[in-house]
Amino acid sequence: MTLTEFLLATAPISRRLSLVHCTTVGSGLNLLDHGNLKPTRCPVYKTDLLYLFYGRPAYKPAAGVGASGILDLAPICLVLDPTLIDSAVRVVPFDSGGFARYEALIGPNLKRSDFELNGDPSLPLRLVKAFYQTNRNYYDQAPTVRESDLPPSRRTARALARLINDPAIRNIDDRCGAIELQFSTAIPLADALQAIVAPSAMLDDSDVLQALARCPGAVPIPYKTYGRFEPLGFANTIYERVDSFLERKGSFA
């Protein structure tokens, strides 16, 4: 049984989560200036694609960069309208670019293409229901289905359950369980931006405020930086700020 067949036998969860795009302050300033997110050349699929994650800000921009006081390296997170799901061209239940990191857990005779799903907008909701039961469990990385719960004929579903339940890979790369959505066309921020989590200094900038004024639905959500910092050190802050925003929207109800 293919993963698509397995998911289509599962009812979708009732509420959609927002989509997220994490990047640095430096790149985010360019995005706000141009007013949209654009596809770029993907070395994996050899075509122009834009990647977003479903609900969870799992991507860690500038991870591995040492401590400095360079604000351009601080992470930001754009929270985007969940109806964008309707225009996704592909859904993958993990970071497609990280497949090589996951192969040992996924097991033999399964390829990345076995986990690639078409752009059916119900698939992210079915993935959450099938493996996490609730949006809250998905956000908190608390899967409710284990490999042993599934029969051997569900090979891809068993492999995915094995991957997302492994604490070792999840501790170093939580993108292993973050649903990826791929887009082939640009996304205008004026229509799609719901919130931006960013350092207070960025959100106090007059040019940034003007750019956000062109995105009438965008809520600025600041966090503070103190002197020197490592970008990765703000990962939990980003998660917490997005969590609070989604909670207020009723996404976890």
Solvent accessible surface area in square Angstrom, and as a share of the most:
residue,aa,sasa,rsa
1,M,99,0.44
2,T,77,0.45
3,L,1,0.01
4,T,43,0.25
5,E,92,0.41
6,F,26,0.11
7,L,0,0.00
8,L,94,0.47
9,A,86,0.67
10,T,28,0.16
11,A,67,0.52
12,P,56,0.35
13,I,25,0.13
14,S,107,0.69
15,R,109,0.40
16,R,75,0.27
17,L,0,0.00
18,S,0,0.00
19,L,0,0.00
20,V,2,0.01
21,H,37,0.17
22,C,12,0.07
23,T,16,0.09
24,T,22,0.13
25,V,2,0.01
26,G,20,0.19
27,S,50,0.33
28,G,0,0.00
29,L,70,0.35
30,N,90,0.46
31,L,34,0.17
32,L,7,0.04
33,D,107,0.56
34,H,124,0.56
35,G,30,0.29
36,N,36,0.19
37,L,2,0.01
38,K,118,0.50
39,P,28,0.17
40,T,94,0.54
41,R,162,0.59
42,C,6,0.04
43,P,105,0.66
44,V,48,0.27
45,Y,40,0.15
46,K,135,0.57
47,T,56,0.33
48,D,70,0.36
49,L,8,0.04
50,L,9,0.05
51,Y,68,0.26
52,L,3,0.01
53,F,21,0.09
54,Y,0,0.00
55,G,0,0.00
56,R,2,0.01
57,P,3,0.02
58,A,1,0.00
59,Y,94,0.36
60,K,46,0.20
61,P,9,0.06
62,A,25,0.19
63,A,55,0.42
64,G,77,0.74
65,V,59,0.34
66,G,44,0.42
67,A,41,0.32
68,S,20,0.13
69,G,52,0.50
70,I,96,0.49
71,L,54,0.27
72,D,73,0.38
73,L,48,0.24
74,A,0,0.00
75,P,7,0.04
76,I,0,0.00
77,C,0,0.00
78,L,1,0.00
79,V,0,0.00
80,L,0,0.00
81,D,37,0.19
82,P,19,0.12
83,T,80,0.46
84,L,29,0.14
85,I,1,0.00
86,D,83,0.43
87,S,64,0.41
88,A,8,0.07
89,V,67,0.38
90,R,60,0.22
91,V,0,0.00
92,V,0,0.00
93,P,5,0.03
94,F,0,0.00
95,D,16,0.08
96,S,1,0.01
97,G,49,0.47
98,G,1,0.01
99,F,16,0.07
100,A,82,0.64
101,R,110,0.40
102,Y,0,0.00
103,E,87,0.39
104,A,102,0.79
105,L,44,0.22
106,I,1,0.00
107,G,21,0.20
108,P,108,0.68
109,N,128,0.66
110,L,20,0.10
111,K,126,0.53
112,R,70,0.25
113,S,61,0.40
114,D,51,0.26
115,F,0,0.00
116,E,49,0.22
117,L,5,0.03
118,N,96,0.49
119,G,17,0.17
120,D,46,0.24
121,P,48,0.30
122,S,25,0.16
123,L,1,0.01
124,P,0,0.00
125,L,15,0.08
126,R,42,0.15
127,L,4,0.02
128,V,0,0.00
129,K,64,0.27
130,A,10,0.07
131,F,2,0.01
132,Y,11,0.04
133,Q,81,0.36
134,T,59,0.34
135,N,6,0.03
136,R,68,0.25
137,N,38,0.20
138,Y,0,0.00
139,Y,8,0.03
140,D,76,0.39
141,Q,48,0.21
142,A,44,0.34
143,P,27,0.17
144,T,64,0.37
145,V,24,0.14
146,R,143,0.52
147,E,47,0.21
148,S,99,0.64
149,D,91,0.47
150,L,22,0.11
151,P,61,0.39
152,P,103,0.65
153,S,59,0.38
154,R,74,0.27
155,R,114,0.42
156,T,10,0.06
157,A,1,0.00
158,R,55,0.20
159,A,0,0.00
160,L,4,0.02
161,A,0,0.00
162,R,72,0.26
163,L,0,0.00
164,I,6,0.03
165,N,22,0.11
166,D,35,0.18
167,P,80,0.50
168,A,67,0.52
169,I,15,0.07
170,R,62,0.23
171,N,121,0.62
172,I,140,0.71
173,D,11,0.06
174,D,17,0.09
175,R,58,0.21
176,C,1,0.00
177,G,6,0.06
178,A,0,0.00
179,I,3,0.02
180,E,4,0.02
181,L,0,0.00
182,Q,0,0.00
183,F,2,0.01
184,S,60,0.39
185,T,89,0.51
186,A,48,0.38
187,I,7,0.03
188,P,69,0.43
189,L,1,0.00
190,A,49,0.38
191,D,117,0.60
192,A,5,0.04
193,L,6,0.03
194,Q,34,0.15
195,A,0,0.00
196,I,0,0.00
197,V,0,0.00
198,A,0,0.00
199,P,1,0.00
200,S,31,0.20
201,A,60,0.47
202,M,5,0.02
203,L,10,0.05
204,D,106,0.55
205,D,64,0.33
206,S,72,0.47
207,D,101,0.52
208,V,4,0.02
209,L,89,0.44
210,Q,112,0.50
211,A,6,0.05
212,L,17,0.08
213,A,80,0.62
214,R,136,0.49
215,C,7,0.04
216,P,120,0.76
217,G,51,0.50
218,A,16,0.13
219,V,63,0.36
220,P,66,0.41
221,I,17,0.08
222,P,68,0.43
223,Y,4,0.02
224,K,132,0.56
225,T,41,0.24
226,Y,167,0.63
227,G,65,0.62
228,R,170,0.62
229,F,19,0.08
230,E,94,0.42
231,P,3,0.02
232,L,89,0.44
233,G,62,0.60
234,F,24,0.10
235,A,18,0.14
236,N,123,0.63
237,T,35,0.20
238,I,9,0.04
239,Y,29,0.11
240,E,85,0.38
241,R,72,0.26
242,V,0,0.00
243,D,32,0.16
244,S,38,0.25
245,F,15,0.06
246,L,1,0.00
247,E,94,0.42
248,R,159,0.58
249,K,84,0.36
250,G,23,0.23
251,S,5,0.03
252,F,29,0.12
253,A,99,0.77
